[in-house]
Amino acid sequence: MALTINVTKKSVTLQMPKLYNITLNLTCLDEQQEVLNKDFSVRYRTGDNIDDKALKFLKMMQYEINKYLEEQNIFNHAKMDNLVTYLEGNLVG
């Protein structure tokens, strides 16, 4: 399952002199349906290496993507379908 991934700039806000919050948005589509839409923020101090901030964003965003993919692997597994079928056949109302 391949996701369509889009990262956009959301804001840069001054927290105190020379200290900013950079906020980016991650949106992921799975077969045209939005499955992730989340903001991520990293503190940036004037003079910091922006590449270090990129790695922080990458780690946080990749964690969310991996979490979604793992959840879908369980949800779409045949054993999950078997579980639902078993329950429907054995519940009494």
PyMOL Python script that loads the backbone (N, CA, C, O; Angstrom):
from pymol import cmd

cmd.read_pdbstr("""\
ATOM      1  N   MET A   1       0.854  -1.163   0.000  1.00  0.00           N
ATOM      2  CA  MET A   1       0.000   0.000   0.000  1.00  0.00           C
ATOM      3  C   MET A   1       0.898   1.223   0.000  1.00  0.00           C
ATOM      4  O   MET A   1       1.705   1.411   0.910  1.00  0.00           O
ATOM      5  N   ALA A   2       0.755   2.047  -1.017  1.00  0.00           N
ATOM      6  CA  ALA A   2       1.560   3.259  -1.135  1.00  0.00           C
ATOM      7  C   ALA A   2       0.695   4.472  -0.814  1.00  0.00           C
ATOM      8  O   ALA A   2      -0.399   4.640  -1.352  1.00  0.00           O
ATOM      9  N   LEU A   3       1.202   5.294   0.057  1.00  0.00           N
ATOM     10  CA  LEU A   3       0.490   6.514   0.434  1.00  0.00           C
ATOM     11  C   LEU A   3       0.957   7.674  -0.431  1.00  0.00           C
ATOM     12  O   LEU A   3       2.111   7.722  -0.856  1.00  0.00           O
ATOM     13  N   THR A   4       0.059   8.595  -0.682  1.00  0.00           N
ATOM     14  CA  THR A   4       0.427   9.866  -1.285  1.00  0.00           C
ATOM     15  C   THR A   4       0.715  10.816  -0.136  1.00  0.00           C
ATOM     16  O   THR A   4      -0.159  11.087   0.687  1.00  0.00           O
ATOM     17  N   ILE A   5       1.946  11.323  -0.078  1.00  0.00           N
ATOM     18  CA  ILE A   5       2.395  12.133   1.051  1.00  0.00           C
ATOM     19  C   ILE A   5       2.596  13.574   0.604  1.00  0.00           C
ATOM     20  O   ILE A   5       3.203  13.840  -0.433  1.00  0.00           O
ATOM     21  N   ASN A   6       2.069  14.507   1.414  1.00  0.00           N
ATOM     22  CA  ASN A   6       2.221  15.922   1.133  1.00  0.00           C
ATOM     23  C   ASN A   6       2.616  16.640   2.418  1.00  0.00           C
ATOM     24  O   ASN A   6       1.953  16.498   3.446  1.00  0.00           O
ATOM     25  N   VAL A   7       3.698  17.410   2.356  1.00  0.00           N
ATOM     26  CA  VAL A   7       4.151  18.216   3.490  1.00  0.00           C
ATOM     27  C   VAL A   7       4.066  19.682   3.071  1.00  0.00           C
ATOM     28  O   VAL A   7       4.555  20.074   2.011  1.00  0.00           O
ATOM     29  N   THR A   8       3.434  20.479   3.930  1.00  0.00           N
ATOM     30  CA  THR A   8       3.300  21.911   3.629  1.00  0.00           C
ATOM     31  C   THR A   8       3.770  22.747   4.807  1.00  0.00           C
ATOM     32  O   THR A   8       3.696  22.329   5.962  1.00  0.00           O
ATOM     33  N   LYS A   9       4.256  23.945   4.482  1.00  0.00           N
ATOM     34  CA  LYS A   9       4.639  24.899   5.521  1.00  0.00           C
ATOM     35  C   LYS A   9       3.367  25.475   6.116  1.00  0.00           C
ATOM     36  O   LYS A   9       2.463  25.884   5.387  1.00  0.00           O
ATOM     37  N   LYS A  10       3.295  25.508   7.438  1.00  0.00           N
ATOM     38  CA  LYS A  10       2.117  26.055   8.094  1.00  0.00           C
ATOM     39  C   LYS A  10       2.424  27.407   8.731  1.00  0.00           C
ATOM     40  O   LYS A  10       1.728  28.386   8.465  1.00  0.00           O
ATOM     41  N   SER A  11       3.471  27.471   9.577  1.00  0.00           N
ATOM     42  CA  SER A  11       3.783  28.752  10.210  1.00  0.00           C
ATOM     43  C   SER A  11       5.167  28.746  10.834  1.00  0.00           C
ATOM     44  O   SER A  11       5.760  27.696  11.085  1.00  0.00           O
ATOM     45  N   VAL A  12       5.658  29.945  11.075  1.00  0.00           N
ATOM     46  CA  VAL A  12       6.836  30.183  11.909  1.00  0.00           C
ATOM     47  C   VAL A  12       6.405  31.261  12.886  1.00  0.00           C
ATOM     48  O   VAL A  12       5.986  32.347  12.487  1.00  0.00           O
ATOM     49  N   THR A  13       6.512  30.947  14.182  1.00  0.00           N
ATOM     50  CA  THR A  13       6.078  31.908  15.198  1.00  0.00           C
ATOM     51  C   THR A  13       7.215  32.190  16.163  1.00  0.00           C
ATOM     52  O   THR A  13       7.936  31.286  16.586  1.00  0.00           O
ATOM     53  N   LEU A  14       7.356  33.445  16.498  1.00  0.00           N
ATOM     54  CA  LEU A  14       8.368  33.893  17.445  1.00  0.00           C
ATOM     55  C   LEU A  14       7.889  33.580  18.854  1.00  0.00           C
ATOM     56  O   LEU A  14       6.826  34.044  19.268  1.00  0.00           O
ATOM     57  N   GLN A  15       8.668  32.794  19.596  1.00  0.00           N
ATOM     58  CA  GLN A  15       8.318  32.440  20.965  1.00  0.00           C
ATOM     59  C   GLN A  15       8.935  33.424  21.955  1.00  0.00           C
ATOM     60  O   GLN A  15       8.301  33.821  22.932  1.00  0.00           O
ATOM     61  N   MET A  16      10.176  33.809  21.685  1.00  0.00           N
ATOM     62  CA  MET A  16      10.912  34.819  22.444  1.00  0.00           C
ATOM     63  C   MET A  16      12.051  35.241  21.539  1.00  0.00           C
ATOM     64  O   MET A  16      12.282  34.591  20.519  1.00  0.00           O
ATOM     65  N   PRO A  17      12.767  36.294  21.865  1.00  0.00           N
ATOM     66  CA  PRO A  17      13.833  36.743  20.957  1.00  0.00           C
ATOM     67  C   PRO A  17      14.758  35.592  20.540  1.00  0.00           C
ATOM     68  O   PRO A  17      15.308  34.871  21.373  1.00  0.00           O
ATOM     69  N   LYS A  18      14.903  35.457  19.244  1.00  0.00           N
ATOM     70  CA  LYS A  18      15.776  34.470  18.606  1.00  0.00           C
ATOM     71  C   LYS A  18      15.314  33.025  18.765  1.00  0.00           C
ATOM     72  O   LYS A  18      16.073  32.109  18.450  1.00  0.00           O
ATOM     73  N   LEU A  19      14.087  32.792  19.246  1.00  0.00           N
ATOM     74  CA  LEU A  19      13.559  31.439  19.384  1.00  0.00           C
ATOM     75  C   LEU A  19      12.206  31.358  18.680  1.00  0.00           C
ATOM     76  O   LEU A  19      11.279  32.106  18.992  1.00  0.00           O
ATOM     77  N   TYR A  20      12.115  30.441  17.732  1.00  0.00           N
ATOM     78  CA  TYR A  20      10.925  30.315  16.898  1.00  0.00           C
ATOM     79  C   TYR A  20      10.372  28.901  16.977  1.00  0.00           C
ATOM     80  O   TYR A  20      11.078  27.966  17.351  1.00  0.00           O
ATOM     81  N   ASN A  21       9.116  28.758  16.625  1.00  0.00           N
ATOM     82  CA  ASN A  21       8.487  27.466  16.427  1.00  0.00           C
ATOM     83  C   ASN A  21       8.178  27.341  14.939  1.00  0.00           C
ATOM     84  O   ASN A  21       7.469  28.175  14.374  1.00  0.00           O
ATOM     85  N   ILE A  22       8.708  26.304  14.310  1.00  0.00           N
ATOM     86  CA  ILE A  22       8.407  26.016  12.907  1.00  0.00           C
ATOM     87  C   ILE A  22       7.349  24.921  12.906  1.00  0.00           C
ATOM     88  O   ILE A  22       7.533  23.879  13.535  1.00  0.00           O
ATOM     89  N   THR A  23       6.245  25.149  12.204  1.00  0.00           N
ATOM     90  CA  THR A  23       5.170  24.160  12.131  1.00  0.00           C
ATOM     91  C   THR A  23       4.941  23.770  10.680  1.00  0.00           C
ATOM     92  O   THR A  23       4.750  24.617   9.807  1.00  0.00           O
ATOM     93  N   LEU A  24       4.966  22.461  10.448  1.00  0.00           N
ATOM     94  CA  LEU A  24       4.681  21.888   9.140  1.00  0.00           C
ATOM     95  C   LEU A  24       3.480  20.959   9.269  1.00  0.00           C
ATOM     96  O   LEU A  24       3.203  20.433  10.347  1.00  0.00           O
ATOM     97  N   ASN A  25       2.776  20.762   8.169  1.00  0.00           N
ATOM     98  CA  ASN A  25       1.619  19.869   8.156  1.00  0.00           C
ATOM     99  C   ASN A  25       1.920  18.673   7.267  1.00  0.00           C
ATOM    100  O   ASN A  25       2.453  18.816   6.166  1.00  0.00           O
ATOM    101  N   LEU A  26       1.570  17.488   7.764  1.00  0.00           N
ATOM    102  CA  LEU A  26       1.692  16.251   7.001  1.00  0.00           C
ATOM    103  C   LEU A  26       0.300  15.767   6.657  1.00  0.00           C
ATOM    104  O   LEU A  26      -0.543  15.596   7.538  1.00  0.00           O
ATOM    105  N   THR A  27       0.061  15.548   5.376  1.00  0.00           N
ATOM    106  CA  THR A  27      -1.196  14.966   4.916  1.00  0.00           C
ATOM    107  C   THR A  27      -0.864  13.733   4.100  1.00  0.00           C
ATOM    108  O   THR A  27       0.008  13.767   3.232  1.00  0.00           O
ATOM    109  N   CYS A  28      -1.566  12.640   4.384  1.00  0.00           N
ATOM    110  CA  CYS A  28      -1.367  11.398   3.628  1.00  0.00           C
ATOM    111  C   CYS A  28      -2.708  10.914   3.104  1.00  0.00           C
ATOM    112  O   CYS A  28      -3.713  10.908   3.814  1.00  0.00           O
ATOM    113  N   LEU A  29      -2.693  10.511   1.846  1.00  0.00           N
ATOM    114  CA  LEU A  29      -3.872   9.921   1.215  1.00  0.00           C
ATOM    115  C   LEU A  29      -3.600   8.454   0.948  1.00  0.00           C
ATOM    116  O   LEU A  29      -2.518   8.078   0.499  1.00  0.00           O
ATOM    117  N   ASP A  30      -4.600   7.634   1.230  1.00  0.00           N
ATOM    118  CA  ASP A  30      -4.549   6.213   0.915  1.00  0.00           C
ATOM    119  C   ASP A  30      -5.684   5.952  -0.059  1.00  0.00           C
ATOM    120  O   ASP A  30      -6.856   5.943   0.317  1.00  0.00           O
ATOM    121  N   GLU A  31      -5.310   5.737  -1.336  1.00  0.00           N
ATOM    122  CA  GLU A  31      -6.304   5.567  -2.399  1.00  0.00           C
ATOM    123  C   GLU A  31      -7.315   6.714  -2.411  1.00  0.00           C
ATOM    124  O   GLU A  31      -8.524   6.485  -2.394  1.00  0.00           O
ATOM    125  N   GLN A  32      -6.825   7.914  -2.440  1.00  0.00           N
ATOM    126  CA  GLN A  32      -7.616   9.147  -2.543  1.00  0.00           C
ATOM    127  C   GLN A  32      -8.358   9.522  -1.265  1.00  0.00           C
ATOM    128  O   GLN A  32      -9.051  10.540  -1.249  1.00  0.00           O
ATOM    129  N   GLN A  33      -8.240   8.743  -0.199  1.00  0.00           N
ATOM    130  CA  GLN A  33      -8.905   9.072   1.064  1.00  0.00           C
ATOM    131  C   GLN A  33      -7.852   9.582   2.043  1.00  0.00           C
ATOM    132  O   GLN A  33      -6.812   8.954   2.245  1.00  0.00           O
ATOM    133  N   GLU A  34      -8.143  10.730   2.643  1.00  0.00           N
ATOM    134  CA  GLU A  34      -7.215  11.289   3.621  1.00  0.00           C
ATOM    135  C   GLU A  34      -7.202  10.425   4.876  1.00  0.00           C
ATOM    136  O   GLU A  34      -8.242  10.190   5.490  1.00  0.00           O
ATOM    137  N   VAL A  35      -6.010   9.953   5.253  1.00  0.00           N
ATOM    138  CA  VAL A  35      -5.884   9.092   6.423  1.00  0.00           C
ATOM    139  C   VAL A  35      -5.017   9.719   7.515  1.00  0.00           C
ATOM    140  O   VAL A  35      -5.085   9.309   8.673  1.00  0.00           O
ATOM    141  N   LEU A  36      -4.215  10.696   7.157  1.00  0.00           N
ATOM    142  CA  LEU A  36      -3.415  11.440   8.127  1.00  0.00           C
ATOM    143  C   LEU A  36      -3.458  12.916   7.776  1.00  0.00           C
ATOM    144  O   LEU A  36      -3.327  13.299   6.613  1.00  0.00           O
ATOM    145  N   ASN A  37      -3.641  13.731   8.791  1.00  0.00           N
ATOM    146  CA  ASN A  37      -3.575  15.179   8.632  1.00  0.00           C
ATOM    147  C   ASN A  37      -3.143  15.722   9.988  1.00  0.00           C
ATOM    148  O   ASN A  37      -3.962  15.892  10.891  1.00  0.00           O
ATOM    149  N   LYS A  38      -1.849  15.993  10.119  1.00  0.00           N
ATOM    150  CA  LYS A  38      -1.313  16.332  11.427  1.00  0.00           C
ATOM    151  C   LYS A  38      -0.242  17.410  11.311  1.00  0.00           C
ATOM    152  O   LYS A  38       0.548  17.428  10.367  1.00  0.00           O
ATOM    153  N   ASP A  39      -0.237  18.303  12.290  1.00  0.00           N
ATOM    154  CA  ASP A  39       0.791  19.335  12.376  1.00  0.00           C
ATOM    155  C   ASP A  39       1.938  18.866  13.262  1.00  0.00           C
ATOM    156  O   ASP A  39       1.733  18.165  14.253  1.00  0.00           O
ATOM    157  N   PHE A  40       3.156  19.271  12.883  1.00  0.00           N
ATOM    158  CA  PHE A  40       4.359  18.955  13.646  1.00  0.00           C
ATOM    159  C   PHE A  40       5.142  20.244  13.848  1.00  0.00           C
ATOM    160  O   PHE A  40       5.283  21.044  12.923  1.00  0.00           O
ATOM    161  N   SER A  41       5.650  20.442  15.058  1.00  0.00           N
ATOM    162  CA  SER A  41       6.398  21.657  15.375  1.00  0.00           C
ATOM    163  C   SER A  41       7.770  21.319  15.934  1.00  0.00           C
ATOM    164  O   SER A  41       7.945  20.344  16.665  1.00  0.00           O
ATOM    165  N   VAL A  42       8.740  22.155  15.567  1.00  0.00           N
ATOM    166  CA  VAL A  42      10.103  22.039  16.053  1.00  0.00           C
ATOM    167  C   VAL A  42      10.579  23.437  16.425  1.00  0.00           C
ATOM    168  O   VAL A  42      10.299  24.408  15.721  1.00  0.00           O
ATOM    169  N   ARG A  43      11.298  23.528  17.534  1.00  0.00           N
ATOM    170  CA  ARG A  43      11.874  24.818  17.931  1.00  0.00           C
ATOM    171  C   ARG A  43      13.120  25.109  17.096  1.00  0.00           C
ATOM    172  O   ARG A  43      13.939  24.231  16.826  1.00  0.00           O
ATOM    173  N   TYR A  44      13.227  26.357  16.705  1.00  0.00           N
ATOM    174  CA  TYR A  44      14.377  26.815  15.918  1.00  0.00           C
ATOM    175  C   TYR A  44      14.944  28.062  16.568  1.00  0.00           C
ATOM    176  O   TYR A  44      14.240  29.054  16.754  1.00  0.00           O
ATOM    177  N   ARG A  45      16.213  28.005  16.909  1.00  0.00           N
ATOM    178  CA  ARG A  45      16.905  29.165  17.472  1.00  0.00           C
ATOM    179  C   ARG A  45      17.755  29.769  16.361  1.00  0.00           C
ATOM    180  O   ARG A  45      18.386  29.041  15.595  1.00  0.00           O
ATOM    181  N   THR A  46      17.775  31.082  16.272  1.00  0.00           N
ATOM    182  CA  THR A  46      18.569  31.759  15.257  1.00  0.00           C
ATOM    183  C   THR A  46      19.990  31.203  15.253  1.00  0.00           C
ATOM    184  O   THR A  46      20.662  31.169  16.284  1.00  0.00           O
ATOM    185  N   GLY A  47      20.431  30.768  14.079  1.00  0.00           N
ATOM    186  CA  GLY A  47      21.765  30.205  13.939  1.00  0.00           C
ATOM    187  C   GLY A  47      21.803  28.691  13.962  1.00  0.00           C
ATOM    188  O   GLY A  47      22.826  28.099  13.619  1.00  0.00           O
ATOM    189  N   ASP A  48      20.701  28.041  14.362  1.00  0.00           N
ATOM    190  CA  ASP A  48      20.652  26.583  14.349  1.00  0.00           C
ATOM    191  C   ASP A  48      20.810  26.062  12.920  1.00  0.00           C
ATOM    192  O   ASP A  48      20.510  26.762  11.953  1.00  0.00           O
ATOM    193  N   ASN A  49      21.281  24.835  12.809  1.00  0.00           N
ATOM    194  CA  ASN A  49      21.403  24.178  11.514  1.00  0.00           C
ATOM    195  C   ASN A  49      20.019  23.661  11.107  1.00  0.00           C
ATOM    196  O   ASN A  49      19.449  22.808  11.786  1.00  0.00           O
ATOM    197  N   ILE A  50      19.488  24.175  10.010  1.00  0.00           N
ATOM    198  CA  ILE A  50      18.150  23.790   9.569  1.00  0.00           C
ATOM    199  C   ILE A  50      18.093  22.309   9.178  1.00  0.00           C
ATOM    200  O   ILE A  50      17.031  21.691   9.250  1.00  0.00           O
ATOM    201  N   ASP A  51      19.231  21.738   8.766  1.00  0.00           N
ATOM    202  CA  ASP A  51      19.258  20.312   8.426  1.00  0.00           C
ATOM    203  C   ASP A  51      18.945  19.451   9.645  1.00  0.00           C
ATOM    204  O   ASP A  51      18.295  18.413   9.521  1.00  0.00           O
ATOM    205  N   ASP A  52      19.401  19.873  10.818  1.00  0.00           N
ATOM    206  CA  ASP A  52      19.077  19.152  12.055  1.00  0.00           C
ATOM    207  C   ASP A  52      17.571  19.171  12.308  1.00  0.00           C
ATOM    208  O   ASP A  52      17.002  18.188  12.781  1.00  0.00           O
ATOM    209  N   LYS A  53      16.942  20.281  11.995  1.00  0.00           N
ATOM    210  CA  LYS A  53      15.488  20.397  12.183  1.00  0.00           C
ATOM    211  C   LYS A  53      14.760  19.495  11.195  1.00  0.00           C
ATOM    212  O   LYS A  53      13.744  18.886  11.532  1.00  0.00           O
ATOM    213  N   ALA A  54      15.279  19.411   9.984  1.00  0.00           N
ATOM    214  CA  ALA A  54      14.676  18.538   8.976  1.00  0.00           C
ATOM    215  C   ALA A  54      14.686  17.085   9.449  1.00  0.00           C
ATOM    216  O   ALA A  54      13.714  16.359   9.242  1.00  0.00           O
ATOM    217  N   LEU A  55      15.765  16.665  10.073  1.00  0.00           N
ATOM    218  CA  LEU A  55      15.852  15.292  10.580  1.00  0.00           C
ATOM    219  C   LEU A  55      14.846  15.054  11.704  1.00  0.00           C
ATOM    220  O   LEU A  55      14.289  13.962  11.812  1.00  0.00           O
ATOM    221  N   LYS A  56      14.610  16.060  12.537  1.00  0.00           N
ATOM    222  CA  LYS A  56      13.608  15.924  13.595  1.00  0.00           C
ATOM    223  C   LYS A  56      12.214  15.770  12.995  1.00  0.00           C
ATOM    224  O   LYS A  56      11.437  14.915  13.421  1.00  0.00           O
ATOM    225  N   PHE A  57      11.904  16.605  12.003  1.00  0.00           N
ATOM    226  CA  PHE A  57      10.610  16.486  11.327  1.00  0.00           C
ATOM    227  C   PHE A  57      10.474  15.113  10.670  1.00  0.00           C
ATOM    228  O   PHE A  57       9.431  14.468  10.775  1.00  0.00           O
ATOM    229  N   LEU A  58      11.525  14.678  10.001  1.00  0.00           N
ATOM    230  CA  LEU A  58      11.495  13.378   9.315  1.00  0.00           C
ATOM    231  C   LEU A  58      11.180  12.252  10.295  1.00  0.00           C
ATOM    232  O   LEU A  58      10.347  11.391  10.010  1.00  0.00           O
ATOM    233  N   LYS A  59      11.838  12.259  11.435  1.00  0.00           N
ATOM    234  CA  LYS A  59      11.644  11.205  12.425  1.00  0.00           C
ATOM    235  C   LYS A  59      10.206  11.201  12.951  1.00  0.00           C
ATOM    236  O   LYS A  59       9.591  10.139  13.050  1.00  0.00           O
ATOM    237  N   MET A  60       9.669  12.365  13.285  1.00  0.00           N
ATOM    238  CA  MET A  60       8.303  12.452  13.817  1.00  0.00           C
ATOM    239  C   MET A  60       7.268  12.044  12.775  1.00  0.00           C
ATOM    240  O   MET A  60       6.333  11.302  13.075  1.00  0.00           O
ATOM    241  N   MET A  61       7.441  12.533  11.550  1.00  0.00           N
ATOM    242  CA  MET A  61       6.474  12.241  10.499  1.00  0.00           C
ATOM    243  C   MET A  61       6.526  10.779  10.085  1.00  0.00           C
ATOM    244  O   MET A  61       5.487  10.154   9.868  1.00  0.00           O
ATOM    245  N   GLN A  62       7.734  10.231   9.974  1.00  0.00           N
ATOM    246  CA  GLN A  62       7.860   8.831   9.580  1.00  0.00           C
ATOM    247  C   GLN A  62       7.257   7.913  10.627  1.00  0.00           C
ATOM    248  O   GLN A  62       6.681   6.881  10.286  1.00  0.00           O
ATOM    249  N   TYR A  63       7.382   8.276  11.903  1.00  0.00           N
ATOM    250  CA  TYR A  63       6.766   7.491  12.975  1.00  0.00           C
ATOM    251  C   TYR A  63       5.253   7.398  12.771  1.00  0.00           C
ATOM    252  O   TYR A  63       4.674   6.319  12.891  1.00  0.00           O
ATOM    253  N   GLU A  64       4.615   8.529  12.463  1.00  0.00           N
ATOM    254  CA  GLU A  64       3.158   8.546  12.259  1.00  0.00           C
ATOM    255  C   GLU A  64       2.759   7.724  11.039  1.00  0.00           C
ATOM    256  O   GLU A  64       1.755   7.012  11.067  1.00  0.00           O
ATOM    257  N   ILE A  65       3.543   7.822   9.972  1.00  0.00           N
ATOM    258  CA  ILE A  65       3.248   7.038   8.764  1.00  0.00           C
ATOM    259  C   ILE A  65       3.401   5.550   9.060  1.00  0.00           C
ATOM    260  O   ILE A  65       2.539   4.755   8.685  1.00  0.00           O
ATOM    261  N   ASN A  66       4.477   5.168   9.723  1.00  0.00           N
ATOM    262  CA  ASN A  66       4.701   3.758  10.053  1.00  0.00           C
ATOM    263  C   ASN A  66       3.597   3.221  10.954  1.00  0.00           C
ATOM    264  O   ASN A  66       3.136   2.093  10.779  1.00  0.00           O
ATOM    265  N   LYS A  67       3.178   4.029  11.913  1.00  0.00           N
ATOM    266  CA  LYS A  67       2.106   3.620  12.817  1.00  0.00           C
ATOM    267  C   LYS A  67       0.825   3.345  12.027  1.00  0.00           C
ATOM    268  O   LYS A  67       0.170   2.327  12.248  1.00  0.00           O
ATOM    269  N   TYR A  68       0.468   4.232  11.121  1.00  0.00           N
ATOM    270  CA  TYR A  68      -0.722   4.032  10.294  1.00  0.00           C
ATOM    271  C   TYR A  68      -0.604   2.746   9.468  1.00  0.00           C
ATOM    272  O   TYR A  68      -1.550   1.961   9.406  1.00  0.00           O
ATOM    273  N   LEU A  69       0.549   2.533   8.838  1.00  0.00           N
ATOM    274  CA  LEU A  69       0.725   1.351   7.997  1.00  0.00           C
ATOM    275  C   LEU A  69       0.640   0.062   8.815  1.00  0.00           C
ATOM    276  O   LEU A  69       0.065  -0.925   8.356  1.00  0.00           O
ATOM    277  N   GLU A  70       1.202   0.064  10.007  1.00  0.00           N
ATOM    278  CA  GLU A  70       1.109  -1.120  10.872  1.00  0.00           C
ATOM    279  C   GLU A  70      -0.338  -1.388  11.273  1.00  0.00           C
ATOM    280  O   GLU A  70      -0.777  -2.538  11.286  1.00  0.00           O
ATOM    281  N   GLU A  71      -1.071  -0.344  11.596  1.00  0.00           N
ATOM    282  CA  GLU A  71      -2.492  -0.504  11.951  1.00  0.00           C
ATOM    283  C   GLU A  71      -3.270  -1.098  10.787  1.00  0.00           C
ATOM    284  O   GLU A  71      -4.116  -1.970  10.981  1.00  0.00           O
ATOM    285  N   GLN A  72      -2.986  -0.630   9.586  1.00  0.00           N
ATOM    286  CA  GLN A  72      -3.700  -1.124   8.410  1.00  0.00           C
ATOM    287  C   GLN A  72      -3.350  -2.572   8.104  1.00  0.00           C
ATOM    288  O   GLN A  72      -4.200  -3.329   7.635  1.00  0.00           O
ATOM    289  N   ASN A  73      -2.108  -2.966   8.364  1.00  0.00           N
ATOM    290  CA  ASN A  73      -1.723  -4.366   8.159  1.00  0.00           C
ATOM    291  C   ASN A  73      -2.554  -5.286   9.034  1.00  0.00           C
ATOM    292  O   ASN A  73      -2.977  -6.353   8.588  1.00  0.00           O
ATOM    293  N   ILE A  74      -2.790  -4.889  10.263  1.00  0.00           N
ATOM    294  CA  ILE A  74      -3.619  -5.695  11.163  1.00  0.00           C
ATOM    295  C   ILE A  74      -5.076  -5.641  10.724  1.00  0.00           C
ATOM    296  O   ILE A  74      -5.741  -6.674  10.644  1.00  0.00           O
ATOM    297  N   PHE A  75      -5.573  -4.444  10.441  1.00  0.00           N
ATOM    298  CA  PHE A  75      -6.972  -4.262  10.063  1.00  0.00           C
ATOM    299  C   PHE A  75      -7.330  -5.061   8.819  1.00  0.00           C
ATOM    300  O   PHE A  75      -8.413  -5.641   8.745  1.00  0.00           O
ATOM    301  N   ASN A  76      -6.434  -5.095   7.847  1.00  0.00           N
ATOM    302  CA  ASN A  76      -6.719  -5.744   6.561  1.00  0.00           C
ATOM    303  C   ASN A  76      -6.329  -7.219   6.523  1.00  0.00           C
ATOM    304  O   ASN A  76      -6.527  -7.875   5.500  1.00  0.00           O
ATOM    305  N   HIS A  77      -5.788  -7.748   7.594  1.00  0.00           N
ATOM    306  CA  HIS A  77      -5.346  -9.149   7.626  1.00  0.00           C
ATOM    307  C   HIS A  77      -6.558 -10.084   7.608  1.00  0.00           C
ATOM    308  O   HIS A  77      -7.606  -9.764   8.169  1.00  0.00           O
ATOM    309  N   ALA A  78      -6.407 -11.239   6.960  1.00  0.00           N
ATOM    310  CA  ALA A  78      -7.492 -12.223   6.863  1.00  0.00           C
ATOM    311  C   ALA A  78      -7.950 -12.691   8.241  1.00  0.00           C
ATOM    312  O   ALA A  78      -9.129 -12.996   8.425  1.00  0.00           O
ATOM    313  N   LYS A  79      -7.046 -12.753   9.204  1.00  0.00           N
ATOM    314  CA  LYS A  79      -7.428 -13.185  10.550  1.00  0.00           C
ATOM    315  C   LYS A  79      -8.420 -12.216  11.184  1.00  0.00           C
ATOM    316  O   LYS A  79      -9.256 -12.624  11.991  1.00  0.00           O
ATOM    317  N   MET A  80      -8.332 -10.942  10.828  1.00  0.00           N
ATOM    318  CA  MET A  80      -9.292  -9.964  11.345  1.00  0.00           C
ATOM    319  C   MET A  80     -10.668 -10.244  10.749  1.00  0.00           C
ATOM    320  O   MET A  80     -11.676 -10.144  11.448  1.00  0.00           O
ATOM    321  N   ASP A  81     -10.719 -10.591   9.475  1.00  0.00           N
ATOM    322  CA  ASP A  81     -11.999 -10.958   8.852  1.00  0.00           C
ATOM    323  C   ASP A  81     -12.562 -12.217   9.505  1.00  0.00           C
ATOM    324  O   ASP A  81     -13.763 -12.306   9.760  1.00  0.00           O
ATOM    325  N   ASN A  82     -11.687 -13.190   9.774  1.00  0.00           N
ATOM    326  CA  ASN A  82     -12.122 -14.419  10.441  1.00  0.00           C
ATOM    327  C   ASN A  82     -12.674 -14.126  11.832  1.00  0.00           C
ATOM    328  O   ASN A  82     -13.654 -14.742  12.252  1.00  0.00           O
ATOM    329  N   LEU A  83     -12.058 -13.198  12.541  1.00  0.00           N
ATOM    330  CA  LEU A  83     -12.522 -12.816  13.873  1.00  0.00           C
ATOM    331  C   LEU A  83     -13.941 -12.260  13.808  1.00  0.00           C
ATOM    332  O   LEU A  83     -14.793 -12.619  14.620  1.00  0.00           O
ATOM    333  N   VAL A  84     -14.188 -11.384  12.839  1.00  0.00           N
ATOM    334  CA  VAL A  84     -15.514 -10.785  12.691  1.00  0.00           C
ATOM    335  C   VAL A  84     -16.540 -11.866  12.323  1.00  0.00           C
ATOM    336  O   VAL A  84     -17.638 -11.895  12.879  1.00  0.00           O
ATOM    337  N   THR A  85     -16.184 -12.744  11.396  1.00  0.00           N
ATOM    338  CA  THR A  85     -17.088 -13.826  10.998  1.00  0.00           C
ATOM    339  C   THR A  85     -17.406 -14.731  12.185  1.00  0.00           C
ATOM    340  O   THR A  85     -18.560 -15.111  12.381  1.00  0.00           O
ATOM    341  N   TYR A  86     -16.396 -15.076  12.973  1.00  0.00           N
ATOM    342  CA  TYR A  86     -16.598 -15.909  14.149  1.00  0.00           C
ATOM    343  C   TYR A  86     -17.574 -15.249  15.122  1.00  0.00           C
ATOM    344  O   TYR A  86     -18.504 -15.891  15.610  1.00  0.00           O
ATOM    345  N   LEU A  87     -17.358 -13.980  15.395  1.00  0.00           N
ATOM    346  CA  LEU A  87     -18.235 -13.279  16.336  1.00  0.00           C
ATOM    347  C   LEU A  87     -19.674 -13.218  15.820  1.00  0.00           C
ATOM    348  O   LEU A  87     -20.621 -13.452  16.570  1.00  0.00           O
ATOM    349  N   GLU A  88     -19.827 -12.903  14.539  1.00  0.00           N
ATOM    350  CA  GLU A  88     -21.178 -12.829  13.973  1.00  0.00           C
ATOM    351  C   GLU A  88     -21.883 -14.189  14.062  1.00  0.00           C
ATOM    352  O   GLU A  88     -23.099 -14.246  14.244  1.00  0.00           O
ATOM    353  N   GLY A  89     -21.128 -15.270  13.934  1.00  0.00           N
ATOM    354  CA  GLY A  89     -21.718 -16.603  13.981  1.00  0.00           C
ATOM    355  C   GLY A  89     -21.963 -17.119  15.380  1.00  0.00           C
ATOM    356  O   GLY A  89     -22.698 -18.091  15.551  1.00  0.00           O
ATOM    357  N   ASN A  90     -21.373 -16.505  16.379  1.00  0.00           N
ATOM    358  CA  ASN A  90     -21.462 -17.040  17.730  1.00  0.00           C
ATOM    359  C   ASN A  90     -22.153 -16.101  18.733  1.00  0.00           C
ATOM    360  O   ASN A  90     -22.410 -16.497  19.869  1.00  0.00           O
ATOM    361  N   LEU A  91     -22.443 -14.903  18.334  1.00  0.00           N
ATOM    362  CA  LEU A  91     -23.161 -14.005  19.235  1.00  0.00           C
ATOM    363  C   LEU A  91     -24.655 -14.344  19.205  1.00  0.00           C
ATOM    364  O   LEU A  91     -25.212 -14.666  18.155  1.00  0.00           O
ATOM    365  N   VAL A  92     -25.275 -14.267  20.350  1.00  0.00           N
ATOM    366  CA  VAL A  92     -26.693 -14.601  20.470  1.00  0.00           C
ATOM    367  C   VAL A  92     -27.441 -13.342  20.886  1.00  0.00           C
ATOM    368  O   VAL A  92     -27.030 -12.630  21.802  1.00  0.00           O
ATOM    369  N   GLY A  93     -28.532 -13.083  20.205  1.00  0.00           N
ATOM    370  CA  GLY A  93     -29.295 -11.895  20.547  1.00  0.00           C
ATOM    371  C   GLY A  93     -30.762 -12.178  20.783  1.00  0.00           C
ATOM    372  O   GLY A  93     -31.527 -11.261  21.081  1.00  0.00           O
TER     373      GLY A  93
END
""", "prot")
cmd.dss("prot")
cmd.show_as("cartoon", "prot")
cmd.util.cbc("prot")
cmd.orient("prot")
